[in-house]
Amino acid sequence: MGARSVYRKLINHLKLSAEEKHSYRDTKQFAFLRKEFRRYAVVEDQLCRAHKEMRYRADTYLCYLDNSKRLQDIQTTNRLSGTSYTLEKAAATVGLRLPNDQTNTPTNDKG
């Protein structure tokens, strides 16, 4: 993923979390993001360890934001459905079966 697309996706996450439409530009997160991307802006041919590290951090943070949003959506969906799963039902959902609970345990006869 290119640096420009990572930057755009991070900005979109800021827009989604902002209370007003244009208020994300006034946040400290936006100022930091813009400063860091401008600071490490290099020509494509130039290789720089700090640039790679910044891209790695940006990609990692973007992955975190995407997955946090997915988790929030899943939790909201589960709360709205109003169903609580028992252990047996949860196991059946993913195609597993729980072992039978045996009341009679085998005994060792040394007779």
Biotite code that builds the C-alpha atoms (Angstrom):
import biotite.structure as struc

atoms = struc.array([
    struc.Atom([0.000, 0.000, 0.000], chain_id="A", res_id=1, res_name="MET", atom_name="CA", element="C"),
    struc.Atom([1.397, 3.381, -0.925], chain_id="A", res_id=2, res_name="GLY", atom_name="CA", element="C"),
    struc.Atom([2.069, 6.135, 1.571], chain_id="A", res_id=3, res_name="ALA", atom_name="CA", element="C"),
    struc.Atom([-0.587, 8.345, 0.023], chain_id="A", res_id=4, res_name="ARG", atom_name="CA", element="C"),
    struc.Atom([-3.312, 5.684, 0.330], chain_id="A", res_id=5, res_name="SER", atom_name="CA", element="C"),
    struc.Atom([-2.332, 4.961, 3.953], chain_id="A", res_id=6, res_name="VAL", atom_name="CA", element="C"),
    struc.Atom([-2.509, 8.686, 4.693], chain_id="A", res_id=7, res_name="TYR", atom_name="CA", element="C"),
    struc.Atom([-5.958, 8.953, 3.097], chain_id="A", res_id=8, res_name="ARG", atom_name="CA", element="C"),
    struc.Atom([-7.290, 5.973, 5.028], chain_id="A", res_id=9, res_name="LYS", atom_name="CA", element="C"),
    struc.Atom([-5.986, 7.361, 8.307], chain_id="A", res_id=10, res_name="LEU", atom_name="CA", element="C"),
    struc.Atom([-7.644, 10.702, 7.521], chain_id="A", res_id=11, res_name="ILE", atom_name="CA", element="C"),
    struc.Atom([-10.917, 8.878, 6.770], chain_id="A", res_id=12, res_name="ASN", atom_name="CA", element="C"),
    struc.Atom([-10.762, 7.240, 10.195], chain_id="A", res_id=13, res_name="HIS", atom_name="CA", element="C"),
    struc.Atom([-10.263, 10.677, 11.738], chain_id="A", res_id=14, res_name="LEU", atom_name="CA", element="C"),
    struc.Atom([-13.283, 11.979, 9.811], chain_id="A", res_id=15, res_name="LYS", atom_name="CA", element="C"),
    struc.Atom([-15.433, 9.093, 11.036], chain_id="A", res_id=16, res_name="LEU", atom_name="CA", element="C"),
    struc.Atom([-14.445, 9.670, 14.641], chain_id="A", res_id=17, res_name="SER", atom_name="CA", element="C"),
    struc.Atom([-14.900, 13.448, 14.477], chain_id="A", res_id=18, res_name="ALA", atom_name="CA", element="C"),
    struc.Atom([-18.039, 14.950, 15.967], chain_id="A", res_id=19, res_name="GLU", atom_name="CA", element="C"),
    struc.Atom([-18.491, 17.521, 13.219], chain_id="A", res_id=20, res_name="GLU", atom_name="CA", element="C"),
    struc.Atom([-17.703, 17.193, 9.540], chain_id="A", res_id=21, res_name="LYS", atom_name="CA", element="C"),
    struc.Atom([-14.656, 19.499, 9.378], chain_id="A", res_id=22, res_name="HIS", atom_name="CA", element="C"),
    struc.Atom([-13.584, 19.396, 13.013], chain_id="A", res_id=23, res_name="SER", atom_name="CA", element="C"),
    struc.Atom([-11.044, 16.632, 12.389], chain_id="A", res_id=24, res_name="TYR", atom_name="CA", element="C"),
    struc.Atom([-8.660, 19.224, 10.918], chain_id="A", res_id=25, res_name="ARG", atom_name="CA", element="C"),
    struc.Atom([-8.542, 20.982, 14.287], chain_id="A", res_id=26, res_name="ASP", atom_name="CA", element="C"),
    struc.Atom([-7.488, 17.888, 16.225], chain_id="A", res_id=27, res_name="THR", atom_name="CA", element="C"),
    struc.Atom([-4.037, 17.121, 17.535], chain_id="A", res_id=28, res_name="LYS", atom_name="CA", element="C"),
    struc.Atom([-4.162, 13.742, 15.797], chain_id="A", res_id=29, res_name="GLN", atom_name="CA", element="C"),
    struc.Atom([-4.547, 15.373, 12.388], chain_id="A", res_id=30, res_name="PHE", atom_name="CA", element="C"),
    struc.Atom([-1.755, 17.855, 13.074], chain_id="A", res_id=31, res_name="ALA", atom_name="CA", element="C"),
    struc.Atom([0.580, 15.061, 14.191], chain_id="A", res_id=32, res_name="PHE", atom_name="CA", element="C"),
    struc.Atom([-0.313, 12.871, 11.217], chain_id="A", res_id=33, res_name="LEU", atom_name="CA", element="C"),
    struc.Atom([0.243, 15.679, 8.723], chain_id="A", res_id=34, res_name="ARG", atom_name="CA", element="C"),
    struc.Atom([3.536, 16.681, 10.365], chain_id="A", res_id=35, res_name="LYS", atom_name="CA", element="C"),
    struc.Atom([4.896, 13.123, 10.369], chain_id="A", res_id=36, res_name="GLU", atom_name="CA", element="C"),
    struc.Atom([3.916, 12.384, 6.776], chain_id="A", res_id=37, res_name="PHE", atom_name="CA", element="C"),
    struc.Atom([5.468, 15.653, 5.599], chain_id="A", res_id=38, res_name="ARG", atom_name="CA", element="C"),
    struc.Atom([8.570, 15.019, 7.678], chain_id="A", res_id=39, res_name="ARG", atom_name="CA", element="C"),
    struc.Atom([9.194, 11.618, 6.100], chain_id="A", res_id=40, res_name="TYR", atom_name="CA", element="C"),
    struc.Atom([8.096, 12.509, 2.568], chain_id="A", res_id=41, res_name="ALA", atom_name="CA", element="C"),
    struc.Atom([10.872, 11.312, 0.277], chain_id="A", res_id=42, res_name="VAL", atom_name="CA", element="C"),
    struc.Atom([11.255, 10.660, -3.397], chain_id="A", res_id=43, res_name="VAL", atom_name="CA", element="C"),
    struc.Atom([10.215, 7.111, -4.325], chain_id="A", res_id=44, res_name="GLU", atom_name="CA", element="C"),
    struc.Atom([13.738, 6.189, -5.466], chain_id="A", res_id=45, res_name="ASP", atom_name="CA", element="C"),
    struc.Atom([15.358, 7.269, -2.217], chain_id="A", res_id=46, res_name="GLN", atom_name="CA", element="C"),
    struc.Atom([15.544, 4.581, 0.448], chain_id="A", res_id=47, res_name="LEU", atom_name="CA", element="C"),
    struc.Atom([15.526, 5.628, 4.036], chain_id="A", res_id=48, res_name="CYS", atom_name="CA", element="C"),
    struc.Atom([15.228, 3.497, 7.178], chain_id="A", res_id=49, res_name="ARG", atom_name="CA", element="C"),
    struc.Atom([13.189, 6.137, 9.011], chain_id="A", res_id=50, res_name="ALA", atom_name="CA", element="C"),
    struc.Atom([10.777, 6.349, 6.087], chain_id="A", res_id=51, res_name="HIS", atom_name="CA", element="C"),
    struc.Atom([10.270, 2.564, 6.133], chain_id="A", res_id=52, res_name="LYS", atom_name="CA", element="C"),
    struc.Atom([9.746, 2.635, 9.881], chain_id="A", res_id=53, res_name="GLU", atom_name="CA", element="C"),
    struc.Atom([7.169, 5.419, 9.566], chain_id="A", res_id=54, res_name="MET", atom_name="CA", element="C"),
    struc.Atom([5.317, 3.485, 6.848], chain_id="A", res_id=55, res_name="ARG", atom_name="CA", element="C"),
    struc.Atom([5.353, 0.347, 8.998], chain_id="A", res_id=56, res_name="TYR", atom_name="CA", element="C"),
    struc.Atom([3.916, 2.251, 11.977], chain_id="A", res_id=57, res_name="ARG", atom_name="CA", element="C"),
    struc.Atom([1.271, 3.874, 9.796], chain_id="A", res_id=58, res_name="ALA", atom_name="CA", element="C"),
    struc.Atom([0.266, 0.515, 8.283], chain_id="A", res_id=59, res_name="ASP", atom_name="CA", element="C"),
    struc.Atom([0.130, -1.077, 11.736], chain_id="A", res_id=60, res_name="THR", atom_name="CA", element="C"),
    struc.Atom([-1.984, 1.731, 13.154], chain_id="A", res_id=61, res_name="TYR", atom_name="CA", element="C"),
    struc.Atom([-4.318, 1.587, 10.161], chain_id="A", res_id=62, res_name="LEU", atom_name="CA", element="C"),
    struc.Atom([-4.740, -2.157, 10.671], chain_id="A", res_id=63, res_name="CYS", atom_name="CA", element="C"),
    struc.Atom([-5.529, -1.509, 14.345], chain_id="A", res_id=64, res_name="TYR", atom_name="CA", element="C"),
    struc.Atom([-8.146, 1.111, 13.450], chain_id="A", res_id=65, res_name="LEU", atom_name="CA", element="C"),
    struc.Atom([-9.777, -1.104, 10.817], chain_id="A", res_id=66, res_name="ASP", atom_name="CA", element="C"),
    struc.Atom([-10.003, -4.071, 13.165], chain_id="A", res_id=67, res_name="ASN", atom_name="CA", element="C"),
    struc.Atom([-11.244, -1.926, 16.056], chain_id="A", res_id=68, res_name="SER", atom_name="CA", element="C"),
    struc.Atom([-14.053, -0.683, 13.824], chain_id="A", res_id=69, res_name="LYS", atom_name="CA", element="C"),
    struc.Atom([-14.906, -4.264, 12.781], chain_id="A", res_id=70, res_name="ARG", atom_name="CA", element="C"),
    struc.Atom([-14.971, -5.386, 16.413], chain_id="A", res_id=71, res_name="LEU", atom_name="CA", element="C"),
    struc.Atom([-17.245, -2.500, 17.330], chain_id="A", res_id=72, res_name="GLN", atom_name="CA", element="C"),
    struc.Atom([-19.601, -3.400, 14.470], chain_id="A", res_id=73, res_name="ASP", atom_name="CA", element="C"),
    struc.Atom([-19.691, -7.068, 15.504], chain_id="A", res_id=74, res_name="ILE", atom_name="CA", element="C"),
    struc.Atom([-20.339, -6.215, 19.136], chain_id="A", res_id=75, res_name="GLN", atom_name="CA", element="C"),
    struc.Atom([-23.115, -3.813, 18.159], chain_id="A", res_id=76, res_name="THR", atom_name="CA", element="C"),
    struc.Atom([-24.689, -6.464, 15.933], chain_id="A", res_id=77, res_name="THR", atom_name="CA", element="C"),
    struc.Atom([-24.556, -9.063, 18.697], chain_id="A", res_id=78, res_name="ASN", atom_name="CA", element="C"),
    struc.Atom([-26.060, -6.672, 21.244], chain_id="A", res_id=79, res_name="ARG", atom_name="CA", element="C"),
    struc.Atom([-28.878, -5.786, 18.885], chain_id="A", res_id=80, res_name="LEU", atom_name="CA", element="C"),
    struc.Atom([-29.707, -9.415, 18.182], chain_id="A", res_id=81, res_name="SER", atom_name="CA", element="C"),
    struc.Atom([-30.278, -9.948, 21.912], chain_id="A", res_id=82, res_name="GLY", atom_name="CA", element="C"),
    struc.Atom([-29.164, -13.560, 21.878], chain_id="A", res_id=83, res_name="THR", atom_name="CA", element="C"),
    struc.Atom([-26.740, -14.867, 24.393], chain_id="A", res_id=84, res_name="SER", atom_name="CA", element="C"),
    struc.Atom([-24.901, -18.014, 23.466], chain_id="A", res_id=85, res_name="TYR", atom_name="CA", element="C"),
    struc.Atom([-24.453, -21.007, 25.682], chain_id="A", res_id=86, res_name="THR", atom_name="CA", element="C"),
    struc.Atom([-21.202, -22.903, 25.395], chain_id="A", res_id=87, res_name="LEU", atom_name="CA", element="C"),
    struc.Atom([-22.896, -25.680, 23.427], chain_id="A", res_id=88, res_name="GLU", atom_name="CA", element="C"),
    struc.Atom([-24.549, -23.233, 21.026], chain_id="A", res_id=89, res_name="LYS", atom_name="CA", element="C"),
    struc.Atom([-21.290, -21.338, 20.446], chain_id="A", res_id=90, res_name="ALA", atom_name="CA", element="C"),
    struc.Atom([-19.449, -24.605, 19.738], chain_id="A", res_id=91, res_name="ALA", atom_name="CA", element="C"),
    struc.Atom([-22.166, -25.702, 17.319], chain_id="A", res_id=92, res_name="ALA", atom_name="CA", element="C"),
    struc.Atom([-21.953, -22.367, 15.513], chain_id="A", res_id=93, res_name="THR", atom_name="CA", element="C"),
    struc.Atom([-18.352, -23.072, 14.522], chain_id="A", res_id=94, res_name="VAL", atom_name="CA", element="C"),
    struc.Atom([-18.995, -26.764, 13.837], chain_id="A", res_id=95, res_name="GLY", atom_name="CA", element="C"),
    struc.Atom([-17.734, -28.328, 17.048], chain_id="A", res_id=96, res_name="LEU", atom_name="CA", element="C"),
    struc.Atom([-19.323, -30.656, 19.579], chain_id="A", res_id=97, res_name="ARG", atom_name="CA", element="C"),
    struc.Atom([-18.620, -30.712, 23.282], chain_id="A", res_id=98, res_name="LEU", atom_name="CA", element="C"),
    struc.Atom([-17.802, -34.069, 24.840], chain_id="A", res_id=99, res_name="PRO", atom_name="CA", element="C"),
    struc.Atom([-20.565, -35.772, 26.818], chain_id="A", res_id=100, res_name="ASN", atom_name="CA", element="C"),
    struc.Atom([-20.424, -35.233, 30.560], chain_id="A", res_id=101, res_name="ASP", atom_name="CA", element="C"),
    struc.Atom([-20.111, -38.713, 32.058], chain_id="A", res_id=102, res_name="GLN", atom_name="CA", element="C"),
    struc.Atom([-21.435, -38.990, 35.580], chain_id="A", res_id=103, res_name="THR", atom_name="CA", element="C"),
    struc.Atom([-19.977, -42.447, 36.165], chain_id="A", res_id=104, res_name="ASN", atom_name="CA", element="C"),
    struc.Atom([-16.219, -42.283, 36.201], chain_id="A", res_id=105, res_name="THR", atom_name="CA", element="C"),
    struc.Atom([-14.308, -45.520, 35.651], chain_id="A", res_id=106, res_name="PRO", atom_name="CA", element="C"),
    struc.Atom([-12.793, -47.046, 38.755], chain_id="A", res_id=107, res_name="THR", atom_name="CA", element="C"),
    struc.Atom([-9.595, -49.008, 39.044], chain_id="A", res_id=108, res_name="ASN", atom_name="CA", element="C"),
    struc.Atom([-10.275, -52.474, 40.414], chain_id="A", res_id=109, res_name="ASP", atom_name="CA", element="C"),
    struc.Atom([-7.152, -54.160, 41.690], chain_id="A", res_id=110, res_name="LYS", atom_name="CA", element="C"),
    struc.Atom([-8.868, -57.353, 42.635], chain_id="A", res_id=111, res_name="GLY", atom_name="CA", element="C"),
])
